[in-house]
């Protein structure tokens, strides 16, 4: 079978686009040209390379500007490499949509997005998906209902779930600052760490194992034989060092361990030895032992039923 090579030049004199197309077969009509069989296309002005089983070029507003490719579609631009079942592309406004089994590699950010469909605007450098998607970048894997990449940020919205190392994050929205490698999560945020679960209104996470929660923060810290609950306005965690620190702009941090309730200006937890440190105007009430304690500093040991107080006074409650 003889291969027919077609070169379509000067698609529109208005914007001077040149498209080179080769295929096994071509069927020209008044307002549409259909190519089939091993289609290869190159859009010069946009530097877009395209491979597909079939491709149509059609007129819109008297201009040859609409491209539709189907069947094992592959697309390569200066910033994107993608595969999908279908591609719709407008040569004039440089906008397109990939549909069906879409996989996109964003080469500028070394990120991959897997989704059902994705829209792109080559002029503005915007990529967006409005179907459930999964994004991979470095050691981060994140899923969301809506994904947008523009400039130096990625925005994920709707039932966001992200994994970074051993940290799992959940929220309503996540904004990733690509220059600073920081993820800001908002909307009923929850973080599941190896030894703690933390909830709050917002989280700034630098994706290098450190993060800071703000707003109605609750942390449940677990050890093999005990657990501790901490409520504060701010809480910082460092999974690399195994440390948690809580504080308030006003009021005290509240801590529960078993039947012991405590308050302090600052809270620190050290994972390596399972010790909680309470600093500043500390108050402790041990309901089981009927003891109240006031001190400048208190150490609570999670692996054993012990604590150590500094500059303290106590009150024994008798029944």
Residue pairs with C-beta under 8 A, 6 or more apart in sequence:
1 24
3 24
4 23
4 24
4 25
4 26
5 22
6 21
6 22
6 23
6 26
6 35
7 20
7 21
7 22
8 19
8 20
8 21
8 33
8 57
8 64
9 18
9 19
9 20
10 16
10 17
10 18
11 17
11 18
11 19
11 57
11 63
11 64
11 65
11 91
12 63
12 64
12 65
12 91
12 92
14 63
14 92
15 45
15 63
15 91
15 92
16 45
17 43
17 44
17 45
17 46
17 65
17 91
17 92
18 43
18 44
18 45
19 41
19 42
19 43
19 44
19 57
19 67
19 91
20 41
20 42
20 44
21 35
21 39
21 40
21 41
21 42
21 55
21 57
22 38
22 39
22 40
22 41
23 35
23 36
23 37
23 38
23 39
23 40
23 55
24 36
24 37
24 38
25 35
25 36
25 37
26 33
26 34
26 35
26 36
27 33
27 34
27 35
27 36
28 34
31 58
31 59
32 56
32 57
32 58
32 59
33 56
33 57
33 58
34 54
34 55
34 56
35 41
35 54
35 55
35 56
35 57
36 53
36 54
36 55
37 53
37 54
38 53
39 50
39 51
39 52
39 53
39 54
39 55
39 69
40 49
40 50
40 51
41 48
41 49
41 50
41 51
41 52
41 55
41 67
41 69
42 48
42 49
42 50
43 50
43 67
43 91
46 77
46 91
46 94
46 122
47 77
47 78
48 75
48 76
48 77
48 89
48 122
49 75
49 76
49 77
50 67
50 69
50 73
50 74
50 75
50 76
50 87
51 72
51 73
51 74
51 75
52 69
52 70
52 71
52 72
52 73
52 74
52 87
53 70
53 71
53 72
54 69
54 70
54 71
55 67
55 68
55 69
55 70
56 66
56 67
56 68
57 64
57 66
57 67
58 64
58 66
58 68
59 65
59 66
60 66
60 90
63 92
64 91
65 90
65 91
65 92
66 88
66 89
66 90
66 91
67 87
67 88
67 89
67 90
67 91
68 86
68 87
68 88
68 89
69 86
69 87
69 89
70 85
70 86
70 87
71 85
72 83
72 85
73 83
73 84
73 85
73 86
73 87
73 98
74 81
74 82
74 83
75 81
75 82
75 83
75 84
75 87
75 96
75 98
76 82
77 122
78 107
79 106
79 107
79 108
79 125
80 104
80 105
80 106
80 107
80 120
80 127
81 104
81 105
81 107
82 98
82 102
82 103
82 104
82 105
82 118
83 101
83 102
83 103
84 98
84 99
84 100
84 101
84 102
84 103
84 117
84 118
85 99
85 100
85 101
85 102
86 98
86 99
86 100
87 96
87 97
87 98
87 99
88 96
88 97
88 99
89 95
89 96
89 97
90 96
93 121
93 123
94 121
94 122
94 123
95 119
95 120
95 121
95 122
95 123
96 119
96 120
96 122
97 117
97 118
97 119
97 120
98 104
98 117
98 118
98 119
98 120
99 116
99 117
100 116
100 117
101 116
102 113
102 114
102 115
102 116
102 117
102 118
102 129
103 112
103 113
103 114
104 112
104 113
104 114
104 115
104 118
104 127
105 111
105 112
106 112
106 113
106 127
106 149
109 137
109 149
109 154
109 178
110 137
110 138
111 135
111 136
111 137
111 149
111 154
112 135
112 136
112 137
113 127
113 129
113 133
113 134
113 135
113 136
113 147
113 149
114 133
114 134
114 135
114 136
115 129
115 131
115 132
115 133
115 134
115 147
116 129
116 131
116 132
116 133
117 129
117 130
117 131
118 127
118 128
118 129
118 133
118 147
119 126
119 127
119 128
119 129
119 130
120 126
120 127
120 128
121 127
124 150
125 150
125 151
126 148
126 149
126 150
127 147
127 148
127 149
127 150
128 146
128 147
128 148
128 149
129 146
129 147
129 148
130 145
130 146
131 145
132 143
132 144
132 145
133 143
133 144
133 145
133 147
134 141
134 142
134 143
135 141
135 142
135 143
135 144
135 147
135 154
135 156
137 154
137 176
138 207
139 164
139 165
139 207
140 162
140 163
140 164
140 176
140 183
140 207
141 162
141 163
141 164
142 156
142 160
142 161
142 162
142 163
142 174
143 159
143 160
143 161
143 162
144 156
144 157
144 158
144 159
144 160
144 161
144 174
145 157
145 158
145 159
146 155
146 156
146 157
146 158
147 154
147 155
147 156
148 154
148 155
148 157
149 155
152 177
152 178
152 179
153 175
153 176
153 177
153 178
154 175
154 176
154 178
155 173
155 174
155 175
155 176
156 162
156 173
156 174
156 175
156 176
157 172
157 173
158 172
158 173
159 172
160 169
160 170
160 171
160 172
160 173
160 174
160 185
161 168
161 169
161 170
162 168
162 169
162 170
162 174
162 183
162 185
163 169
164 183
164 205
164 207
165 209
165 239
166 193
166 194
166 239
167 191
167 192
167 193
167 205
167 209
167 211
167 239
168 191
168 192
169 183
169 185
169 189
169 190
169 191
169 192
169 203
169 205
170 188
170 189
170 190
170 191
170 192
171 185
171 186
171 187
171 188
171 189
171 190
171 203
172 186
172 187
172 188
173 185
173 186
173 187
174 183
174 184
174 185
174 186
175 183
175 184
176 182
176 183
176 184
177 183
177 184
180 206
181 206
181 207
181 208
182 204
182 205
182 206
182 207
183 203
183 204
183 205
183 206
183 207
184 202
184 203
184 204
184 205
185 202
185 203
185 205
186 201
186 202
186 203
188 199
188 201
189 199
189 200
189 201
189 202
189 203
189 213
190 197
190 198
190 199
191 197
191 198
191 199
191 203
191 205
191 211
191 213
191 237
193 237
193 239
194 239
195 221
195 222
195 223
195 242
195 271
196 219
196 220
196 221
196 222
196 237
196 244
197 219
197 220
198 213
198 217
198 218
198 219
198 220
198 235
198 237
199 213
199 216
199 217
199 218
200 213
200 214
200 215
200 216
200 217
200 218
200 235
201 213
201 214
201 215
201 216
202 213
202 214
202 215
203 211
203 212
203 213
203 214
204 211
204 212
204 214
205 211
208 240
209 238
209 239
209 240
210 236
210 237
210 238
210 239
210 240
211 236
211 237
212 234
212 235
212 236
212 237
213 219
213 234
213 235
213 236
213 237
214 233
214 234
215 233
216 233
217 230
217 231
217 232
217 233
217 234
217 235
217 246
218 229
218 230
218 231
219 229
219 230
219 231
219 232
219 235
219 244
219 246
220 227
220 228
220 229
221 227
221 228
221 229
221 230
221 244
221 269
221 276
221 302
223 274
223 302
223 303
224 303
225 303
226 257
226 258
226 302
226 303
227 257
227 302
228 255
228 256
228 257
228 269
228 276
228 300
228 302
229 255
229 256
229 257
230 244
230 246
230 253
230 254
230 255
230 267
230 269
231 253
231 254
231 255
232 246
232 247
232 248
232 253
232 254
232 267
233 247
233 248
233 249
233 251
234 246
234 247
234 248
234 249
235 244
235 245
235 246
236 244
236 245
236 246
237 243
237 244
237 245
238 244
242 270
242 271
242 272
243 268
243 269
243 270
243 271
244 267
244 268
244 269
244 271
245 266
245 267
245 268
245 269
246 253
246 266
246 267
246 268
247 253
247 265
247 266
247 267
248 265
252 263
252 264
252 265
252 281
252 283
253 263
253 264
253 265
253 266
253 267
253 278
254 261
254 262
254 263
255 261
255 262
255 263
255 264
255 267
255 276
255 278
255 300
256 262
257 276
257 300
257 302
258 288
259 286
259 287
259 288
260 284
260 285
260 286
260 287
260 288
260 300
260 307
261 284
261 285
261 287
262 278
262 282
262 283
262 284
262 285
262 298
262 300
263 281
263 282
263 283
264 278
264 279
264 280
264 281
264 282
264 283
264 298
265 279
265 280
265 281
266 278
266 279
266 280
267 276
267 277
267 278
267 279
268 276
268 277
268 279
269 275
269 276
269 277
270 276
270 277
274 301
274 302
274 303
275 299
275 300
275 301
275 302
276 299
276 300
276 301
276 302
277 297
277 298
277 299
277 300
278 284
278 297
278 298
278 299
278 300
279 296
279 297
280 296
280 297
281 296
282 293
282 294
282 295
282 296
282 297
282 298
282 309
283 292
283 293
283 294
284 291
284 292
284 293
284 294
284 295
284 298
284 307
284 309
285 291
285 292
285 293
286 292
286 293
290 316
290 317
290 318
290 319
291 314
291 315
291 316
291 317
292 314
292 315
292 316
292 317
293 309
293 312
293 313
293 314
293 315
294 312
294 313
294 314
295 309
295 310
295 311
295 312
295 313
296 310
296 311
296 312
297 309
297 310
297 311
298 307
298 308
298 309
298 310
298 312
299 307
299 308
299 309
300 307
301 307
